[in-house]
Structures are given as C-alpha cells and as structure tokens.
Amino acid sequence: MYPPARPGDPLELVDTPALLIDLDRFEANLKRMSGELAGTSVKLRAHSKTHKSPIIAKMQMDLGAVGICCQKVSEAEIMYQGGVSNILISNQVVGEKKLRRLAALACQTQLMTCLDNRENAADLDSVARSFDTTIDVLVEIDVGAGRCGVAPGADALELIDAVGDLKNLNFRGLQAYQGSAQHLRTPDERKSAIDFAVACVNKTLSELHSKNIDCPIVSGAGTGTYPLEVESGVYNEVQAGSYIFMDADYARNLDKDGQFISKFEHALYVYATILSAAKQQQAVVDAGLKSLGVDSGLPVMSENDEVDYINASDEHGVLAWQSKNVSYEVGEKVLLIPGHCDPTINLHDWYVGVRNLRGPEPYVESVWPVAARGCVF
C-alpha cells in the first residue's frame, strides 16, 4: 500500500483519511511517563497493542522501558523482527500451532507469557521441551476485571506449584492487570478498584511467602490507573500503552474537581477531508467506520468544540453544529480525535508523523508502518 504522505510534504498534501501523530506531543508524552517512573522501583513494560510499531517500542525502551507487552504471538513476532527484545505476551496462548510459534520465538529472544490453568501449562511445557528451551511465565490472577485469571490466594498458589513441577517452565511472577478500572471516571472509583486489585495481589503474595516461593515480577496497571499501582508498593511493572497517544475516551477520566485528569496530551488524530457541505449546519468527511474505532464512542473534533461528529457509516462521517459562526468548504481538512486509539490504529497501514502541527508550516517528518496491523492471531 502506498503511504498517504512522504517526509517533507506540507500538512495540506497529506492524503486522507490518514493516521496522524503530533510528534511534539507524542515525544513529550514518552518523556513524561519516563519522568513519572524515575526514582521509583517500578519499571514501564509498555503495551505495544496500542501502537503495533517496533519503531515506537524501541523509542520507549530507549527511555527506560524494561520491555514491552504484546497480546498475540503474531504481534510478538513482528516486534522481534523489528529489533525489540524482552517481550511479555500478556495473554494466554492456546493451541499447538500458536504454542510452537511461541516456543520458537523463545529460542531467539527474552520472552514471557501468561497462564491461568494447569492444562495450558502442561501443553506449553511439552512444546518447550520439544524445542529444548525453557519459557518464563507469569501466572495471571483475576484482580477484579472478571476476564482471564485464576482466583487469587490459594488457587493461584496451586497453579504456581503445578508450574514449579514442570521442568521447561520458569515461574517469574504475577500478571495482575485490572483492565476495567482504566476508564472508571472518578478518582474514588479508580482507587476502589485498584485497592481491591492490590488486596488480591497481597493475598497471593502471602501464600507464596508462606511457601518460600520467590515472586520477582508483579505486572499490571494501565494508563488510567498507573499512579495508584506505583504508590501501592506492590507492583514493580506497569503496562501502560495509550499514554503515548491518548484518545477521546481517556479524556473522560476526571480528577476530584471534575477536570480531565491525565498528564498526557492528545497526540493521535485521523486527518479527514470535507466531502460534502450540501446541508445547512452539517458536513460530511471521508473518515467513517473503516478509519475510526467507535467501540468507545464517536471521535471528537480537535480544533472546534462547537462541532460534533454525530454519525459514522463505512466511508463517511457526519459533522453537525448549531453555531452560525461555523462553516466548512468542500476540500477543507479537519483533525479528529479517535474515541479509542487501539482499534483505530489497527485500521491503518501507516502513521504520518507531523512536526509543528499547531504552528506555522506544519510538515511531515516521518512515515512509519503500522507493522503489526492485523496481527490478531
């Protein structure tokens, strides 16, 4: 696929719909997270399911990330091929074909994966033995999200004991990610959820300590809650991903005064062109469902809060407004903040990195492939 722009192009020449990075804000977000964790015992294990780019993953590791997370074996393969080492597949890997690919990758780079049941552990051990390798694993506990994970405490200890009996698996710690807490809107809601998660981790650590089982890693946390996990004294890795870009849904997380709480700025946009302005107080852009993930809500206009994106179809999005001071011309271009950055990124082949986006003469500085696009297997 041809990219929508080339380095050196002025912004107005970028073809649409295009996935734009405001490089100035993006780089500030990268550095801000690095600064947030500096001086603590907690390391960033940046989640690459957000960006799907080895280029960005290496930028995160250059700023101190201990490694990255992937959700799928195919993502991990792309990251390794792109020069990234120290990879956690923060998910269960099931089925012989995937397990064999996982074991092959473990022969080539530092790799961990997650488990939450004995049968999967036995299958992984068998495949690792056939590849003459040992695979590091985190046992996932359910800390309140109600998704994957064995019950904390005694049930987790039972699985960890079973892993300890398998010669080709190496227990490295706990996966304790509270995904549903990331978009709880108020500080009290988020704190309550993470207090529960921390209690689940402590319950499990108590069981491990009683059996003199070492637990080097407690990994979890995301963009919406990581300060709470850092302060807990329990977690030593955070798996934040969206912080580099942010999205419209994260902008709904509030502080105690009802203001947008995040220290990170919106740095990801879908650049779109006005196709039609035939109706009064409405316009149609060329970015719809095939360009924008809408599972967490419709996109938000970046430059004009008087205008709403009210409807998406396959190739069209409808803008509407009440103010008589708003108008658009056919061919004019706008910036849309996606509702959810991760699925939006997976719809695009390229990032277009723009320098000086809000200043005079913005221009394309870089064009990066979304290398792990479609890696869902």
N, C-alpha and C positions, 0 to 999 in steps of 0.2 A: 504494500500500500504506500502511495506517495504521502509524505507528510504535508500538513496544511500550511507550512511555512518553512523558511530556511533562515539560518543565522544571518543576521544583518538586515533582514526585512524590517521596515517600519510596521508598527502595530496594524495600521489600516490595511496592509496587504495580507494579513493572516486570513486564510480561508476559513469558513465556518460551516457547521459548528466545530469548534476547536476547544481542547482542554488546555487552559492557560494556567501557568504558575507565575505569580508575582514573586520574582526571585528575591527582591529585597525583603519582603515579609517572610518568605519561606526560610531564608537564611537566618533571619532574626529569630524565628520560631525554633530552628535547630539549636542555635546558641543558647536560647532561653532555657530549654529543657536541660541542656548540659550544665548550665549555671545553677538551675534548681537543685540538681543532684550533687553538685560539687560540695565536698566537705561532709557528705553523708556516707554511710556504709552501703547505700543502695545503688545498684547499677541499672542502667537502662538496657533492656533487651527489646529493642524497637520492633514493633509489629509491621512486617512488610506486606501483610494482606491489604493494608491501606494503599500503599504506593505501587507495589508489584514491580519494583525497579532496583536492580543491583546497583545502579549508579547512586541512587538516593541512599540505599542501605550502607554503602561504603562511606558516604558522607556522614551518616550517623555514627558509624564506628570510628571514623577519624576524630569525631568529637567526644569519644569516650564510651560509646555503647559497647557492652561486653559481647554482644552478638545480636542476632535478630530472631524473630519468630516468623514462622510460616504456618498456614493452616493445612496445606496439602503437600504431598510428596512432590508433585509437579512444580509447585512454587519453589520448594527447596532445591530441586534440580536446577532450575533457572538461576537461582541465587548463587549456587555453587559454580555454575558455568560462567557467571558474571564476576567471579573472583571474591565472593563472600564466604568467609569461614565462620564457624561457631553458630550453628543453626539449631533452633528448637522448633520441632513441629508440635505446636501447642494444641494438639488434637489427637484423637485416636486414629490409628491406621489399621484398617481391617481388610482382609482378603490376601490370598497368597501373592498375587501379582504385585500389589502395592507393597507388601512386606518385602518382597525380593528386591524391588527398586530401592526401598528404604535401606536394606542391608548393604546393597551395592554402594549406595551413597555414603554409608557409614564407614566403608573401607577407604574412602577418599578424603573425608573431612570430618571435623569435630561436629557431632550430631547427637541430638537428644530427641526423644519423642515421649508422648504421654500414654498412660494406661489407666483403665479403671475396672478391669476384670481379669480373672485368672486365665480364662481360655485364650484371650488375646495375648496375654503374657507368654503362655506356653507356645503359641504359634510364632510369636516374634522370636522367642529363644531358639526354636527349632530352625527357623530361617537363618538367624545369625550364626548358628552352629554350622550350617551348610556353607556359609560364606567365610567360615573361620574368622569371625570377628565378634567383638563384644559391643553391645549397644547400650548407651546410657539412657535411663528412663526416669521420668517424673511420674509419680502416682498422683492422679487428679482426684481431688476431693470436691464434693459439692458444697460450696460455701454460701448457698442461698439463691443461686440463679435457676436451680431446678432443671439444669440441662445435663451435661455429662458430669461424671464424678461419682466416686464411691462415697458412702457416708463417712463423715469424719470420725476420728476416735478409733474404737476397736475394729470396725470394719476395714478402715484404712490400714491399720496395723496388720490385720490378717492378710491383706493383699501384699503388703510390703514384705511380710515374712515369706510369702509364696515367691515373690520376685527374688528374694535372697537365696532361695533354694535352686534357682536357675543359673547355670554356670555361664551363660552367654549374655546375661543381662546384668546391668550395674545400676542399683538404685542410687539416684543422685539428689532426690528431694521431692518437693510437693508442687503441683500445679494448683493454684488456689485463686482463680480469676472469677470475680463477680461481675459478669457482663451486664446483667440487667440493672446494675447500680449506676452505670456510666451516664445515663440520661435521666436520672431522677432529678427533678428540677430544683428542689430546695436544699440548702445545706443540711438541715435536720434529717431529711430523707436519706441523703447520701451517707451521712455519718451513721445513722442507724443501720443501714445495710452493711457498711464496712465494719462497724463494731461487731456485727454478727459474724461476718467473714473472719475477722481476727480471732473471735472466740472459737470458731471451728478449727482454725489453724492451731491455736494453742492447745485445744483438746487433743488434736492429733500429735503434736509435738510432745505433750505429756506422756502419751502412750509410747512414743518412740524412746524418750529418755528413760522410761521405766525398763526398757529392754536394752538400753545402751546402744541404740541404733542411731548413727550419725545422719543428720539431715542438712547437707551443705547448702541447698537451694530452697528458698520459698519464693515462688514466682507468681506474679499476677498483676493486678492493677491496670488501669487504663487512663486515658486522657481525662475522663470525667472525675476520677477519684484518687489519682495517684498521690496527692499530698497527704491524704488520710493513711494510705498504706505506708508511705515513707515515715510518717510520725508514729506509726504503731510499734516500731521496733521489732516487728515480726518478719516482715517481707525484706528480702535483700535484692530482689529484681522487680522492675516494673515493666509492663508490656505495652506501654502507650504507643499508639500508631497515628491517630488522627490529629495529634497536636501539630504536626508539620503543616497541615492544610486547613483544618477546621471545616465546619460546614454549617448550614443554617440550623440544623437540629441542635448541635452543640451550643449555638448561640442562645438557646432557650434555657440553658442551665444558669441559675441565678445565685447571687450571694444573699446575705442576710438583709440587705437593703433593696432587694428586688432588681439588682443590676446584673448584666452579663458578667459572669464571674471569671471567665478564662483570661489568663495572661497571654494567650496566643491569639494571633490575628488571622482573619480570613486571608488565605494565600492561594486558593484554588478557585477557578471560575470556568464556566462554559461560556465561550465567546460566541455570540449569536447575531444573526443579521435579520433586520426587519424585512419580511417578505411582502407584507400587505398592510396597508393603513386605510382600507376602504370604509371601515366603520368608525363612527364618532366614538372617541374615548376608548378605542381599542386598537391594538396592533397585533400582528402575528409574526412570530420569529421562527427560524428554521431549526430550532432545538426542541425536540419532544422526547418521547419515551425511549427512543433509540440513542439519545445523547445524555439523558439525565436519569439517575436513580431517584424514584419518587416514593420509595417504601417508607421513608421518614418525613414525608411531606414534599410539597412542591418547592421549586427553587425560589430564591428571593433576589430581587433586583439589587445590584450592588450600589448603584450611583443615585438611585431615586426611590426613597421610601414611600412616595405617593403613588407608585405604580406597583400593581400586584400581578404575578404570574398566576392565572386563575384556572388554566386547563391545559392538559397535555394529551396529544394524540401521537401517533407513530413518529411523524416528521414535523409536527407543528406544536408551538406553544402560544397560548393567547395571553396577551398583556391587557390589563384594563386599569382605568383610573377615573377619578371623579373631578380632579382639578382641571380648570380651564386653562391653566398655565402649562400643561403638559402636551406635547405633540411629538410625533416621530415621522421621519421621512423614510420612504422605501429605500433600502440600501444602507441605512444607518445601522451601526453595530452597538450591542449592549453586552454588559457583563452580568452573568447570572451566578449566584452562589448556590451550589447544589444542596438539596436537602440532606443527602447522605453521600459523603465523599467516596467511600469504598466501592459501592456498586456503580457509581458514576464513572469512576476511573476504569473499571472493567469493561466499559462500553467503548473505550477509545484506544487507538493504536499508538498515539503519540502525545507526549507533553510538549507544549510550546512554552519555553521559559522566557519571560519578558522582563527586561530591565527598565527601571524608571517608569513603571506602569502608570503612576499617578503624577508624573512630572512632564516636563516638555519633551517631546520627541521620544516616546517610548519605542523600544525596538526589541526584536527577537535576538536573544543572546545564545540560546541553546535549544536544540530539539532532541528529546530523549524518547526512546521507545518504551512503551508500557510492556516490558519484556515478558512478564508473566500473565498478561491478559489471557483470560480463558482457561487458566490453569486451575481447574476445579476438581481434578481427579488425582 
